[in-house]
Amino acid sequence: MSRTIVIIVGIVVVVALAVGAFALFRTPDEASAPIEAVPLVVETAAPVAVATAAPEPTATTETQPTIEPTVEPTVAEVQPTQEPATPEPTATATATDVPPAEEPASTGGLVVFEIVPAESQARFVIDEVLRGAPKTVVGTTDQVSGQLAVDPADPSTAQVGTILINARTLATDSGGRDRALKNWILQTNQYEFVTFEPSGISGLPDSAAVGEPFTFQLAGDLTVRDTTVPVTFDVTVTPVSDTRLEGLASLTIPYRELNVSIPDSPSVDTVADDLTLELQFVATPVSGV
């Protein structure tokens, strides 16, 4: 009887190891599609400016008279001596009556910018001891999206929309580590995106100049897998021009706060508790908003 129990337990252990190995080392799913930004709903009563060509005018400079429908008179009703009615003079609009064309971002007004994936990078950084030697592991992807609204003349009114990162596209310098990251740690087949929903901005300056960086703090909810935690990123933005922003957002957090676990590996001695998340981005104006 005891021998039978030992055999059954051995079979269960082998099956469990096989299932775990399959789950850990199977080929992860590819990204479902190229990433797209969630449109930012700008909270303002004023029109949102876009740094594009001024729109075509939609109103004339003269107020056209309204033509009322009339009934054609009969021949008997027409008086030969009747003088034609003199039309009322039309009102001519002055230059001050014509609304000005929308100005580009440099003259004021919020401009919606969008992160350019090809020039941006989301990454995580964590230290470990690998086979007795210290190593810094970096995972990166350019599949990151988001929109922000900025008034270069008044950066204190800036707004930031949802930030998405496609976790299926994260890559390190090791294929085995990538499979463990996606299949076990982040479970990307089920949870494709890491999401950040901003909830508040603090520390924005009242003015900014082209070429001069400014800093602020961006608070919000970070969702990794099925866990959402409140976090605050430190952000530095440089207005390179009226149509180009460059920036870096950074956060250091204990990885266990994200409710993820790192599987044991014979080659990895220790893994640091703290994880650094960074978003290095370039953003340009959205066309057609």
Secondary structure by P-SEA (a helix, b strand, c coil): caaaaaaaaaaaaaaaaaaaaaaacccccccccccccccccccccccccccccccccccccbbbbbbbbbccccccccccccccccccbbbbbccccccccccccccccbbbbbbcccccccbbbbbbbcccbbbbbbbbbccccbbbbbcccccccccccbbbbcccccccccaaaaaaaacccccccccccbbbbbcccccccccccccbbbbbbbbbccccccbbbbbccbbbbbcccccbbbbbbbbbcccccccbbbbbbccccccccbbbbbbbbbbbbbccc
